[in-house]
């Protein structure tokens, strides 16, 4: 979809532990390969917390910050179309997947979602 993304972030934790996650994004790119200066910390001594110690809001915030920075670089260096004010909306929708059946259904929804763009009210071609 040109106007939003879907992602499944898997958070592994022992029972009773604080909610922490590991960034696992499959978008055809690896975040740590975009550029060394934009790389998400791998938890080295002077680099801050490791990904395993980040909460879901931390992961989403870092993802939005990194992608915004990369897009701004593309606007400056590659003549990409600039965005107005914000690249991302302020919040996000999250849902806890509690079963393999639910995971399968959500994966199918995500993979089939781009077909729905033709009917989306935000698709300017439909105006």
Phi, psi and omega in degrees: 000133180289341186249003175194168177232160171239145178211149172247120178250122182266123179251116179256129181208147172290156179302132178086356180279161175296152182288109179225155185219173176236133182288122179223097185239131178242091181232019182082008176214155177252123184302323183282359177254002181296306171190152182298323183288339180258007188291138173291139184304138174260012172088019176297169187306321183253011186256004179090196186290150176284163180300328181293342181259007181269143174278169178302313177301323177297316181297313180296317179300313180295320178298313180295319180296313181296314182291326176295315179300315180295322179292318177301318176299321178294323177296315183289319190257339187234012179058034174292155178294127179289156177256159183263114176071289185229138175281324183245151171289164187294316185247194179207162178259128176237156181211133178274124178269119189252356181210161177295327178297315178294319178300316180298315180298317181291320176299320178294319178299314181297314183291331179270352186298321182302332178298330182289348182300328180301328181260358184293137182293340179273357179282112185296339179294333181281350184286000000 
